[in-house]
Amino acid sequence: MRILVTGGCGFIGSHLIRELLAVKQVELLVNLDALTYSGNLANLAGVDDNRYIFIHGSINDEEVVGKAIEGNRIDCIVHLAAESHVDRSIDSVSEFVKTNVDGTRVLLEGAKKVADTGGEIFFVHVSTDEVYGSLGFDEPPFTEETPLKPRNPYAATKAASDMLVQSFVNTHGIKAIITRCSNNYGPNQHPEKLIPLMVNNAIEGKILPLYGDGKQIRDWIHVIDHCRGIVKSMFGLIDEKIESGGVINFGANNEITNLEIVRMIVASTGGSEDLIEFVTDRPGHDRRYAMGYDKALEKLGWFPEIEWERGIKQTIDWYSTNREWCENMLNNE
């Protein structure tokens, strides 16, 4: 297999590249990343494999994308490159539309060109649970049949890109799968996100800002479990275990409030709960996400393996001992 990963220098992408390089069927792995504020080559420190190539470029650049696909005879695109921070999408949505929607369009047209000339190419589109909207406290978890109801600009751009993928499947016969996942945690996540932000602030004795009452619920999954799911989805699409144009959800049965997570972090770092400060809630803040993964279990044999207690402890320890990495990421703005 000759694979193009977009956004491979980001949090999830860097872990996925390591997972893919452990797969012996992978003949070539090309990482296309624009190295915006959330992408960092340091996330791939130690990757030394003659099958791996890095290309510094944007998914919005049709020439760069075309050369990356055709010049390397790519037969599978795994698309992770995205603007993903909800707060930033509320402040300014234009970059989210450009990257998440039009960037996906460029990649799909690149795949279509290969298919039009008789080549076989597969497309794995990595999306988010946020496209489903918000759950009530007593509602069952999202399934692949849950209607899309995005409630913030970031989620709307991801829903639009999902629908664009499905339109290329239906109209042009592109072979593609969409994966949707609950909240990821683990090493190398940008310090603007909840867990690394709170670890850093707790260690430094800074305020721990929580939106609203802090009782928003998320289903947390370790990034390695998510990446295992992406790899299994890729092979599921290729082996026709999953229908082209279909969706696969990944979750972890691990619903926890933001306030509970911050209290765990405070206890683990020796910080003070007195630093927790409830701030004005984010506009349109979704109250609860939870992902069912029955389809992933049935079709792919996938299930989350990393227990929360072990995963969150290792994650907190990682940020606590990698202070320089965190500072460098913040200086990369």
VOMAR-755644 format. One line per 4 residues: for each residue x, y, z of N, C-alpha, C. Coordinates in Angstrom, 1 decimal, decimal comma. Layout:
REM VOMAR-755644
X Y Z X Y Z X Y Z  ...
//
This chain:
REM VOMAR-755644
0,8 -1,2 0,0 0,0 0,0 0,0 0,9 1,2 0,0  0,4 2,2 -0,7 1,1 3,5 -0,8 0,1 4,6 -0,3  0,3 5,1 0,9 -0,7 5,9 1,6 -0,2 7,4 1,7  -1,2 8,3 1,5 -1,0 9,7 1,8 -1,8 10,0 3,0
-1,2 10,5 4,1 -1,8 11,0 5,3 -1,8 12,5 5,3  -2,9 13,2 5,4 -2,9 14,6 5,5 -3,0 15,0 7,0  -2,2 16,1 7,4 -2,2 16,5 8,8 -1,5 15,6 9,7  -0,4 14,9 9,1 0,3 13,9 9,9 1,2 14,5 11,0
1,4 15,8 11,0 2,2 16,4 12,1 1,3 16,9 13,3  0,0 16,7 13,2 -0,8 17,1 14,3 -0,9 16,0 15,3  -1,8 16,2 16,3 -2,0 15,3 17,4 -2,3 13,9 17,0  -3,5 13,7 16,4 -3,9 12,4 16,0 -3,1 11,9 14,8
-2,8 12,7 13,9 -2,0 12,3 12,7 -0,7 11,7 13,0  0,0 12,3 14,0 1,4 11,8 14,3 1,3 10,4 15,0  0,3 10,2 15,8 0,1 8,9 16,3 -0,3 7,9 15,2  -1,1 8,3 14,3 -1,6 7,4 13,2 -0,4 7,0 12,3
0,5 7,9 12,0 1,7 7,6 11,2 2,5 6,5 11,9  2,7 6,6 13,2 3,4 5,5 13,8 2,7 4,2 13,8  1,4 4,2 13,9 0,6 3,0 13,8 0,7 2,4 12,4  0,6 3,3 11,3 0,7 2,8 10,0 2,1 2,2 9,6
3,1 2,8 10,1 4,5 2,3 9,8 4,7 1,0 10,5  3,9 0,6 11,4 4,0 -0,7 12,1 3,3 -1,8 11,2  2,6 -1,4 10,2 1,9 -2,3 9,3 2,8 -2,7 8,1  3,1 -4,0 8,0 4,0 -4,4 7,0 3,6 -4,2 5,6
2,2 -4,2 5,4 1,7 -4,0 4,0 2,0 -2,6 3,5  2,4 -1,7 4,3 2,6 -0,3 3,9 4,0 -0,2 3,2  3,9 0,1 1,9 5,1 0,2 1,1 5,7 1,7 1,2  4,8 2,6 1,2 5,2 4,1 1,3 4,1 4,8 2,1
4,6 5,8 2,9 3,7 6,6 3,6 4,2 8,1 3,4  3,3 8,9 2,8 3,6 10,3 2,6 2,8 11,1 3,5  3,4 12,0 4,2 2,8 12,9 5,2 2,7 14,3 4,6  1,5 14,8 4,3 1,3 16,2 3,7 0,8 17,0 4,9
1,5 18,0 5,3 1,1 18,9 6,4 1,6 20,3 6,1  0,7 21,3 6,4 1,0 22,7 6,2 1,8 23,3 7,3  1,9 22,5 8,4 2,6 23,0 9,7 2,1 24,3 10,1  0,8 24,4 10,3 0,1 25,5 10,9 0,4 25,4 12,4
-0,2 26,3 13,2 0,1 26,3 14,7 0,0 25,0 15,4  -0,9 24,1 14,9 -1,2 22,9 15,6 -0,4 21,7 15,1  0,4 21,9 14,0 1,2 20,9 13,5 2,7 21,1 13,8  3,4 20,1 14,2 4,8 20,3 14,6 5,6 19,0 14,3
6,7 19,2 13,6 7,6 18,1 13,2 8,1 17,4 14,4  8,1 18,1 15,6 8,6 17,4 16,8 7,7 16,3 17,2  6,4 16,3 16,8 5,5 15,3 17,1 5,9 13,9 16,5  6,8 14,0 15,5 7,2 12,8 14,8 8,7 12,5 15,1
9,2 13,1 16,2 10,6 12,8 16,6 10,8 11,3 16,8  11,9 10,8 16,2 12,2 9,4 16,4 11,7 8,5 15,2  10,8 9,1 14,4 10,4 8,3 13,2 11,5 8,3 12,2  12,0 7,1 12,0 13,1 6,9 11,0 12,9 5,7 10,2
12,3 5,9 9,1 11,8 4,8 8,2 12,0 5,2 6,8  12,6 4,4 6,0 12,8 4,7 4,6 11,6 4,7 3,8  10,5 4,2 4,4 9,2 4,2 3,7 8,4 5,5 3,9  9,0 6,4 4,7 8,3 7,6 5,2 8,8 8,9 4,4
7,9 9,7 3,9 8,3 10,9 3,2 7,4 12,1 3,8  8,0 13,2 4,1 7,3 14,4 4,5 7,2 15,4 3,4  6,0 16,0 3,2 5,9 17,1 2,2 5,2 18,2 3,0  5,9 19,4 2,9 5,4 20,6 3,6 4,5 21,3 2,5
3,2 21,2 2,8 2,3 21,9 1,8 0,9 21,8 2,3  0,0 22,6 1,7 -1,4 22,7 2,1 -2,3 21,8 1,2  -3,3 21,3 1,8 -4,3 20,5 1,1 -5,1 21,4 0,2  -5,0 22,7 0,4 -5,8 23,6 -0,5 -5,0 23,9 -1,8
-3,7 23,5 -1,9 -2,9 23,7 -3,1 -3,1 22,5 -4,0  -3,8 22,7 -5,1 -4,2 21,6 -6,0 -2,9 21,1 -6,7  -2,0 21,9 -7,0 -0,7 21,4 -7,6 0,0 20,5 -6,7  0,2 20,9 -5,4 0,9 20,1 -4,4 0,2 18,8 -4,2
-1,1 18,9 -4,0 -1,9 17,6 -3,8 -1,8 16,7 -5,0  -1,9 17,2 -6,2 -1,8 16,4 -7,4 -0,5 15,7 -7,5  0,6 16,4 -7,2 1,9 15,8 -7,3 2,1 14,8 -6,2  1,6 15,1 -5,0 1,7 14,1 -3,9 1,0 12,8 -4,2
-0,1 12,9 -4,8 -0,9 11,7 -5,1 -0,3 11,0 -6,3  -0,2 11,7 -7,4 0,2 11,0 -8,7 1,7 10,7 -8,7  2,5 11,6 -8,1 4,0 11,4 -8,2 4,4 10,2 -7,3  3,6 9,9 -6,3 3,9 8,8 -5,4 3,0 7,6 -5,6
2,2 7,6 -6,6 1,3 6,5 -7,0 0,5 6,1 -5,7  -0,1 7,0 -5,1 -0,9 6,8 -3,9 -2,1 6,0 -4,2  -2,4 5,0 -3,4 -3,6 4,2 -3,6 -4,6 4,3 -2,4  -4,2 5,1 -1,4 -5,1 5,3 -0,2 -4,8 6,7 0,4
-5,8 7,5 0,5 -5,7 8,8 1,2 -6,4 8,7 2,6  -5,7 9,0 3,6 -6,3 9,1 5,0 -6,2 10,5 5,4  -7,4 11,2 5,4 -7,5 12,6 5,5 -7,9 13,1 6,9  -6,8 13,6 7,6 -7,0 14,2 9,0 -6,8 15,7 9,0
-6,2 16,3 8,0 -5,9 17,7 8,1 -7,2 18,5 8,3  -7,2 19,3 9,4 -8,4 20,1 9,6 -8,1 21,2 10,7  -8,9 22,3 10,6 -9,0 23,2 11,7 -10,0 22,6 12,7  -9,6 22,5 14,0 -10,5 21,7 14,8 -10,9 22,3 16,2
-10,4 23,5 16,5 -10,7 24,1 17,8 -11,9 24,9 17,7  -13,0 24,5 18,4 -14,3 25,1 18,4 -14,2 26,6 18,7  -13,5 27,0 19,7 -13,4 28,4 20,1 -12,9 29,2 18,9  -11,9 28,8 18,2 -11,4 29,5 17,1 -12,4 29,6 16,0
-13,2 28,6 15,8 -14,3 28,7 14,7 -15,3 29,7 15,1  -15,6 29,9 16,3 -16,6 30,9 16,8 -16,1 32,3 16,5  -14,8 32,5 16,7 -14,2 33,8 16,5 -14,0 34,1 15,0  -13,7 33,1 14,2 -13,5 33,3 12,8 -13,6 32,0 12,0
-14,6 31,9 11,2 -14,9 30,6 10,6 -14,3 30,4 9,2  -13,7 31,5 8,6 -13,3 31,5 7,2 -12,2 30,4 7,0  -11,2 30,3 7,9 -10,2 29,3 7,8 -10,7 27,8 7,9  -11,8 27,7 8,7 -12,4 26,4 8,8 -13,1 26,0 7,6
-13,8 26,9 6,9 -14,4 26,6 5,6 -13,4 26,3 4,6  -12,3 27,1 4,6 -11,2 26,9 3,6 -10,6 25,5 3,7  -10,2 25,2 4,9 -9,4 23,9 5,1 -10,4 22,7 5,2  -11,4 22,8 6,0 -12,2 21,6 6,2 -13,1 21,3 5,1
-13,6 22,3 4,4 -14,5 22,0 3,2 -13,8 22,0 1,9  -13,2 23,1 1,6 -12,5 23,2 0,3 -11,3 22,3 0,2  -10,5 22,2 1,3 -9,4 21,3 1,3 -9,8 19,9 1,0  -10,9 19,5 1,6 -11,5 18,1 1,3 -11,8 18,0 -0,1
-12,4 19,0 -0,7 -12,8 19,0 -2,1 -11,6 18,8 -3,0  -10,5 19,5 -2,7 -9,2 19,3 -3,5 -8,8 17,9 -3,4  -8,8 17,3 -2,2 -8,3 15,9 -2,1 -9,2 14,9 -2,8  -10,5 15,1 -2,7 -11,5 14,3 -3,5 -11,3 14,4 -5,0
-11,0 15,6 -5,5 -10,8 15,7 -6,9 -9,5 15,0 -7,3  -8,5 15,1 -6,4 -7,3 14,3 -6,7 -7,5 12,8 -6,8  -8,4 12,3 -5,9 -8,7 10,9 -5,9 -9,5 10,6 -7,1  -10,4 11,4 -7,5 -11,2 11,2 -8,7 -10,4 11,1 -9,9
-9,4 12,0 -10,0 -8,5 12,0 -11,2 -7,8 10,6 -11,3  -7,4 10,0 -10,2 -6,8 8,7 -10,3 -7,8 7,7 -10,8  -9,0 7,7 -10,2 -10,0 6,8 -10,6 -10,4 6,9 -12,0  -10,5 8,2 -12,5 -10,9 8,5 -13,9 -9,9 7,9 -14,9
-8,6 7,7 -14,5 -7,6 7,2 -15,4 -7,4 5,7 -15,2  -8,3 5,1 -14,5 -8,3 3,6 -14,4 -7,6 3,1 -13,1  -7,1 4,0 -12,3 -6,4 3,6 -11,0 -7,4 3,3 -9,9  -7,0 2,5 -8,9 -7,8 2,2 -7,8 -7,3 3,0 -6,6
-8,2 3,7 -5,9 -7,8 4,6 -4,8 -8,9 4,6 -3,8  -8,5 4,6 -2,5 -9,4 4,5 -1,4 -9,3 5,8 -0,6  -10,3 6,3 0,1 -10,4 7,5 0,8 -11,0 7,3 2,2  -10,2 7,6 3,2 -10,6 7,5 4,6 -10,7 8,9 5,1
-11,9 9,3 5,4 -12,2 10,7 5,9 -12,4 10,7 7,4  -11,6 11,3 8,1 -11,7 11,3 9,6 -12,5 12,5 10,1  -13,6 12,3 10,7 -14,5 13,3 11,1 -14,7 13,3 12,6  -15,8 13,7 13,1 -16,0 14,0 14,6 -17,4 13,7 15,0
-17,5 13,4 16,3 -18,9 13,2 16,9 -19,7 14,5 16,9  -19,0 15,6 16,8 -19,7 16,9 16,9 -20,7 17,2 15,8  -20,6 16,4 14,7 -21,5 16,6 13,6 -22,9 16,2 14,0  -23,0 15,4 15,0 -24,4 14,9 15,5 -25,1 15,9 16,4
-24,4 16,9 16,9 -25,0 17,8 17,8 -24,9 17,4 19,2  -25,9 17,8 20,0 -25,8 17,5 21,5 -26,8 16,5 21,9  -26,4 15,7 22,9 -27,3 14,7 23,5 -27,9 15,2 24,8  -29,2 14,8 25,1 -29,7 15,0 26,4 -29,1 14,0 27,4
-29,2 14,2 28,7 -28,6 13,4 29,7 -29,1 11,9 29,6  -30,4 11,7 29,2 -31,0 10,4 29,3 -31,0 9,8 27,9  -30,5 10,4 26,9 -30,5 9,8 25,5 -29,4 8,8 25,3  -29,7 7,8 24,5 -28,7 6,8 24,2 -27,6 7,4 23,3
-26,4 6,8 23,3 -25,3 7,4 22,5 -25,6 7,5 21,0  -24,8 8,3 20,3 -25,0 8,5 18,9 -24,7 7,1 18,2  -25,4 6,9 17,1 -25,0 5,8 16,2 -24,8 6,3 14,8  -24,4 5,5 13,9 -24,1 5,9 12,6 -25,3 6,4 11,9
-26,5 6,1 12,4 -27,8 6,5 11,8 -28,3 7,8 12,4  -27,7 8,3 13,4 -28,1 9,6 14,0 -28,0 10,7 13,0  -29,1 11,5 12,8 -29,1 12,6 11,8 -28,0 13,6 12,2  -27,4 14,3 11,2 -26,5 15,3 11,4 -27,2 16,6 11,9
-26,6 17,2 13,0 -27,2 18,4 13,5 -26,1 19,2 14,2  -25,1 19,7 13,4 -24,0 20,4 13,9 -24,5 21,8 14,5  -23,9 22,1 15,7 -24,4 23,3 16,4 -23,3 24,4 16,6  -22,1 24,2 16,0 -21,1 25,3 16,1 -20,5 25,3 14,7
-19,8 26,4 14,4 -19,2 26,5 13,0 -18,2 25,4 12,7  -17,4 25,0 13,6 -16,4 23,9 13,4 -17,2 22,6 12,9  -18,2 22,3 13,7 -19,0 21,1 13,4 -19,7 21,2 12,1  -20,2 22,4 11,8 -20,9 22,6 10,5 -19,9 22,3 9,3
-18,6 22,8 9,4 -17,7 22,6 8,3 -17,3 21,1 8,2  -17,3 20,4 9,3 -17,0 18,9 9,3 -18,2 18,2 8,7  -19,4 18,6 9,1 -20,6 17,9 8,5 -20,6 18,2 7,0  -20,3 19,4 6,6 -20,2 19,7 5,1 -19,2 18,8 4,4
-18,0 18,6 5,0 -17,0 17,8 4,3 -17,4 16,4 4,3  -18,1 15,9 5,3 -18,6 14,5 5,3 -19,6 14,3 4,2  -20,5 15,3 4,0 -21,5 15,2 2,9 -20,8 15,3 1,6  -19,8 16,1 1,5 -19,0 16,2 0,2 -18,4 14,8 -0,2
-17,8 14,1 0,8 -17,3 12,8 0,6 -18,3 11,9 0,1  -19,5 11,9 0,7 -20,6 11,0 0,3 -21,1 11,3 -1,1  -21,1 12,6 -1,4 -21,5 13,0 -2,8 -20,6 12,5 -3,8  -19,3 12,4 -3,5 -18,3 11,9 -4,5 -18,4 10,4 -4,6
-18,8 9,7 -3,6 -19,1 8,3 -3,6 -20,2 8,0 -4,5  -21,3 8,8 -4,3 -22,6 8,6 -5,1 -22,4 9,0 -6,5  -21,8 10,2 -6,8 -21,7 10,7 -8,1 -20,6 10,2 -8,9  -19,4 10,0 -8,3 -18,2 9,6 -9,1 -17,7 8,2 -8,8
-18,4 7,5 -7,9 -17,9 6,2 -7,6 -16,6 6,1 -6,8  -16,2 7,2 -6,1 -15,0 7,1 -5,3 -15,3 6,1 -4,1  -14,3 5,3 -3,8 -14,4 4,4 -2,7 -13,9 5,0 -1,4  -14,9 5,3 -0,5 -14,5 6,1 0,7 -15,3 5,7 1,9
-14,7 6,0 3,1 -15,4 5,7 4,4 -15,2 6,9 5,3  -16,2 7,2 6,1 -16,1 8,3 7,0 -16,0 7,7 8,5  -15,0 8,1 9,2 -14,9 7,7 10,6 -15,3 8,9 11,5  -16,0 8,6 12,6 -16,3 9,7 13,6 -16,0 9,2 14,9
-15,4 10,1 15,7 -14,8 9,6 17,0 -15,2 10,6 18,1  -15,2 10,1 19,3 -15,5 11,0 20,5 -14,2 11,7 20,9  -14,2 12,4 22,0 -13,0 13,3 22,3 -11,8 12,5 22,6  -10,7 12,8 21,9 -9,4 12,2 22,0 -8,6 12,8 23,2
-7,8 12,0 23,8 -6,8 12,5 24,7 -5,5 11,6 24,6  -4,4 12,1 25,1 -3,1 11,4 25,0 -2,0 12,4 24,8  -0,8 11,9 24,6 0,4 12,8 24,4 0,3 13,6 23,1  1,0 14,7 23,1 1,2 15,5 21,9 0,0 16,3 21,5
-1,0 16,4 22,3 -2,2 17,2 22,0 -1,9 18,7 22,2  -2,3 19,6 21,3 -2,0 21,0 21,5 -2,5 21,5 22,8  -1,6 22,4 23,5 -1,9 22,9 24,8 -3,2 23,8 24,9  -3,8 24,1 23,8 -5,1 24,8 23,9 -6,2 23,9 24,3
-6,1 22,6 24,1 -7,1 21,7 24,4 -7,3 21,5 25,9  -8,4 21,0 26,4 -8,8 20,9 27,8 -7,7 20,3 28,7  -7,4 19,0 28,4 -6,5 18,3 29,3 -5,1 18,9 29,4  -4,4 19,1 28,3 -3,0 19,7 28,4 -3,1 21,1 29,0
-4,1 21,9 28,7 -4,3 23,2 29,2 -4,4 23,2 30,7  -5,2 22,3 31,2 -5,4 22,2 32,7 -4,2 21,7 33,4  -3,5 20,7 32,8 -2,2 20,2 33,4 -1,2 21,3 33,5  -1,0 22,1 32,4 0,0 23,2 32,4 -0,4 24,2 33,4
-1,6 24,6 33,5 -2,1 25,7 34,4 -2,0 25,2 35,9  -2,3 24,0 36,1 -2,3 23,4 37,5 -0,8 23,4 38,0  0,1 23,0 37,1 1,5 23,0 37,5 2,1 24,4 37,8  1,6 25,3 36,9 2,1 26,7 37,0 1,4 27,5 38,1
0,3 27,0 38,7 -0,4 27,7 39,7 -1,3 28,8 39,1  -1,7 28,5 37,8 -2,6 29,5 37,1 -4,1 29,1 37,3  -4,9 30,1 37,0 -6,4 29,8 37,0 -6,7 28,6 36,1  -7,7 27,8 36,5 -8,2 26,7 35,7 -9,6 27,1 35,2
-9,7 27,7 34,1 -11,0 28,2 33,6 -11,9 27,1 33,0  -13,1 27,0 33,6 -14,1 26,0 33,1 -15,3 26,8 32,6  -15,7 26,4 31,4 -16,9 27,0 30,8 -18,2 26,7 31,6  -19,1 27,7 31,9 -20,3 27,4 32,5 -20,2 26,8 33,9
-20,9 25,7 34,1 -20,9 25,0 35,4 -19,9 23,8 35,3  -19,2 23,6 34,2 -18,2 22,5 34,1 -18,8 21,1 34,0  -20,1 21,1 33,8 -20,7 19,7 33,8 -21,0 19,2 32,4  -20,4 19,8 31,4 -20,5 19,3 30,1 -19,9 17,9 30,1
-20,5 16,9 29,4 -20,1 15,5 29,4 -19,5 15,2 28,0  -18,3 14,5 28,1 -17,7 14,0 26,9 -17,3 12,6 27,1  -17,3 11,8 26,0 -16,9 10,4 26,0 -15,4 10,4 25,5  -14,5 10,1 26,4 -13,1 10,3 26,2 -12,4 9,0 25,7
-11,7 9,0 24,6 -11,0 7,9 24,0 -9,6 8,2 23,8  -8,7 7,2 24,2 -7,3 7,4 24,0 -7,0 7,5 22,5  -6,0 8,4 22,1 -5,7 8,6 20,7 -5,2 7,3 20,0  -4,5 6,4 20,8 -4,0 5,2 20,2 -5,2 4,2 19,8
-6,2 4,2 20,7 -7,4 3,4 20,3 -8,1 4,0 19,1  -8,2 5,3 19,0 -8,7 5,9 17,8 -8,0 5,6 16,6  -6,6 5,7 16,6 -5,8 5,4 15,5 -5,9 3,9 15,0  -6,0 3,0 16,0 -6,2 1,6 15,7 -7,5 1,5 14,9
-8,5 2,2 15,3 -9,8 2,2 14,6 -9,7 2,7 13,2  -8,9 3,8 13,0 -8,8 4,3 11,6 -8,1 3,3 10,7  -7,0 2,6 11,2 -6,3 1,6 10,4 -7,3 0,5 10,1  -8,1 0,0 11,1 -9,0 -1,1 10,8 -10,1 -0,6 9,8
-10,5 0,6 9,8 -11,5 1,1 8,9 -10,9 1,1 7,5  -9,6 1,5 7,3 -9,0 1,5 6,0 -9,0 0,1 5,4  -8,6 -0,8 6,2 -8,6 -2,2 5,7 -10,0 -2,7 5,5  -10,9 -2,3 6,3 -12,3 -2,7 6,2 -12,9 -2,2 4,9
-12,5 -1,0 4,5 -13,0 -0,4 3,2 -12,3 -1,2 2,0  -11,0 -1,4 2,1 -10,3 -2,1 1,1 -10,8 -3,6 0,9  -11,1 -4,2 2,0 -11,5 -5,6 2,0 -13,1 -5,8 1,9  -13,7 -4,6 1,7 -15,2 -4,6 1,5 -16,0 -5,1 2,7
-15,4 -5,0 3,9 -16,1 -5,3 5,1 -17,1 -4,1 5,5  -16,7 -3,0 5,0 -17,5 -1,8 5,2 -17,9 -1,2 3,8  -19,2 -0,8 3,7 -19,7 -0,3 2,4 -19,1 1,1 2,1  -18,7 1,3 0,9 -18,2 2,6 0,5 -19,3 3,7 0,7
-18,9 4,8 1,3 -19,9 5,9 1,6 -20,4 5,7 3,0  -20,1 4,6 3,7 -20,6 4,4 5,0 -19,8 5,2 6,1  -20,3 5,0 7,3 -19,8 5,7 8,5 -19,5 4,7 9,6  -18,4 4,9 10,3 -18,0 4,1 11,4 -17,7 5,0 12,6
-18,4 4,7 13,7 -18,2 5,5 15,0 -17,2 4,8 15,9  -16,5 5,6 16,6 -15,6 5,1 17,7 -15,8 5,8 19,0  -16,1 5,1 20,0 -16,3 5,6 21,3 -15,6 4,8 22,4  -15,8 5,1 23,7 -15,0 4,4 24,7 -15,8 4,1 26,0
-17,2 4,3 25,9 -18,0 4,1 27,1 -17,4 4,8 28,3  -17,0 6,1 28,1 -16,2 6,7 29,1 -16,6 8,2 29,3  -17,9 8,3 29,8 -18,5 9,7 29,9 -18,1 10,3 31,2  -17,5 11,5 31,1 -17,0 12,2 32,3 -17,2 13,7 32,1
-17,6 14,4 33,1 -17,7 15,8 33,0 -16,4 16,5 33,0  -16,3 17,7 32,4 -15,1 18,5 32,4 -14,6 18,8 33,8  -15,6 19,1 34,7 -15,2 19,4 36,1 -14,5 18,2 36,8  -15,0 17,0 36,5 -14,4 15,8 37,1 -12,9 15,6 36,6
-12,7 15,9 35,3 -11,4 15,8 34,7 -10,5 16,8 35,3  -10,9 18,0 35,5 -10,0 19,0 36,1 -9,7 18,6 37,5  -10,6 18,1 38,3 -10,3 17,7 39,7 -9,3 16,5 39,7  -9,4 15,6 38,7 -8,4 14,5 38,6 -7,0 15,1 38,4
-7,0 16,1 37,5 -5,7 16,7 37,1 -5,1 17,4 38,3  -5,9 18,2 39,0 -5,5 18,9 40,2 -4,9 17,9 41,3  -5,6 16,8 41,5 -5,1 15,8 42,4 -3,8 15,2 42,0  -3,7 14,9 40,7 -2,5 14,3 40,2 -1,2 15,2 40,2
-1,5 16,5 40,0 -0,3 17,4 39,9 0,0 18,1 41,2  -0,8 17,9 42,3 -0,6 18,5 43,5 -1,1 20,0 43,5  -2,0 20,3 42,6 -2,5 21,7 42,5 -3,6 21,9 43,5  -4,3 23,0 43,3 -5,3 23,5 44,2 -6,6 23,6 43,5
-7,7 23,1 44,1 -9,0 23,3 43,5 -9,5 24,7 43,6  -8,8 25,5 44,5 -9,2 26,9 44,6 -8,9 27,6 43,3  -8,1 27,1 42,5 -7,8 27,7 41,2 -8,8 27,5 40,1  -9,8 26,6 40,4 -10,9 26,4 39,4 -11,8 27,6 39,4
-12,0 28,1 38,2 -12,8 29,3 38,0 -13,8 29,1 36,9  -15,1 29,2 37,2 -16,1 29,1 36,3 -16,3 30,4 35,5  -16,1 30,3 34,2 -16,2 31,5 33,3 -17,4 31,4 32,4  -17,7 32,5 31,8 -18,9 32,6 30,9 -18,8 31,4 29,9
-20,0 30,7 29,7 -20,0 29,6 28,8 -19,8 29,9 27,4  -19,2 29,0 26,6 -19,0 29,2 25,2 -20,4 29,3 24,5  -20,5 30,2 23,5 -21,8 30,2 22,8 -22,1 28,9 22,1  -23,4 28,4 22,3 -23,8 27,2 21,7 -23,1 26,0 22,1
-22,6 26,0 23,4 -21,8 24,9 23,9 -22,7 23,6 24,0  -22,3 22,5 23,3 -23,0 21,3 23,4 -22,8 20,7 24,8  -23,9 20,1 25,3 -23,9 19,6 26,7 -23,3 18,2 26,8  -23,6 17,3 25,9 -23,1 16,0 26,1 -22,9 15,3 24,7
-21,8 14,6 24,6 -21,5 13,7 23,5 -21,3 12,3 24,0  -21,8 11,3 23,3 -21,5 9,9 23,6 -21,6 9,1 22,4  -20,6 8,2 22,1 -20,6 7,4 20,8 -20,8 5,9 21,1  -21,7 5,4 20,4 -21,9 3,9 20,3 -20,9 3,4 19,3
-20,4 2,2 19,5 -19,4 1,6 18,6 -19,8 0,2 18,2  -21,1 -0,2 18,3 -21,5 -1,5 17,9 -21,1 -1,9 16,5  -21,2 -1,0 15,6 -20,8 -1,3 14,2 -19,3 -1,6 14,1  -18,5 -0,8 14,7 -17,1 -1,0 14,7 -16,7 -2,4 15,3
-17,4 -2,8 16,3 -17,1 -4,1 17,0 -17,6 -5,2 16,0  -18,7 -5,1 15,4 -19,3 -6,1 14,6 -18,5 -6,3 13,3  -18,2 -5,2 12,6 -17,6 -5,2 11,3 -16,1 -5,3 11,3  -15,5 -4,7 12,3 -14,0 -4,6 12,3 -13,4 -5,4 13,5
-14,2 -5,8 14,5 -13,6 -6,4 15,7 -12,9 -5,4 16,5  -13,3 -4,1 16,4 -12,6 -3,0 17,1 -13,3 -2,7 18,4  -12,6 -2,5 19,5 -13,1 -2,0 20,7 -12,0 -1,2 21,5  -12,4 -0,3 22,3 -11,3 0,5 23,1 -10,6 -0,4 24,1
-9,3 -0,3 24,0 -8,5 -1,2 24,9 -7,8 -0,5 26,1  -7,6 0,8 25,9 -6,9 1,5 27,0 -7,8 2,1 28,0  -7,8 1,6 29,2 -8,7 2,0 30,3 -8,4 3,4 30,7  -9,5 4,1 31,0 -9,4 5,6 31,3 -8,4 5,8 32,5
-8,5 5,1 33,5 -7,6 5,4 34,7 -6,1 5,3 34,3  -5,8 4,3 33,6 -4,4 4,2 33,1 -4,0 5,2 32,1  -4,9 5,4 31,1 -4,6 6,4 30,1 -4,5 7,8 30,6  -5,4 8,2 31,4 -5,3 9,6 31,9 -4,1 9,9 32,8
-3,8 8,9 33,6 -2,6 9,0 34,4 -1,3 9,2 33,6  -1,2 8,3 32,6 0,0 8,4 31,7 0,0 9,7 30,9  -1,2 10,2 30,5 -1,3 11,4 29,8 -0,9 12,6 30,7  -1,4 12,7 31,9 -1,0 13,8 32,8 0,5 13,7 33,1
1,0 12,5 33,3 2,5 12,4 33,5 3,3 12,9 32,3  2,8 12,6 31,1 3,5 13,0 29,9 3,6 14,6 29,8  2,4 15,2 30,0 2,5 16,7 30,0 3,3 17,3 31,1  3,3 16,6 32,2 4,0 17,1 33,4 5,5 17,1 33,1
6,0 16,1 32,4 7,4 15,9 32,1 7,9 16,4 30,8  7,0 17,0 30,0 7,3 17,5 28,7 6,9 19,0 28,6  7,4 19,7 29,6 7,1 21,1 29,7 7,6 21,9 28,5  8,9 21,5 28,0 9,5 22,3 26,9 8,7 22,1 25,6
8,2 20,9 25,4 7,3 20,6 24,2 6,1 21,5 24,2  5,5 21,6 25,4 4,3 22,5 25,5 4,6 23,9 25,2  5,7 24,4 25,8 6,1 25,8 25,6 6,4 26,1 24,1  7,1 25,1 23,4 7,4 25,2 22,0 6,1 25,3 21,2
5,1 24,5 21,5 3,9 24,5 20,8 3,2 25,8 20,9  3,2 26,3 22,1 2,5 27,6 22,3 3,2 28,8 21,6  4,6 28,6 21,5 5,3 29,6 20,8 5,2 29,5 19,2  4,6 28,4 18,8 4,4 28,1 17,4 3,2 28,8 16,8
2,5 29,6 17,6 1,3 30,3 17,1 1,6 31,2 16,0
//
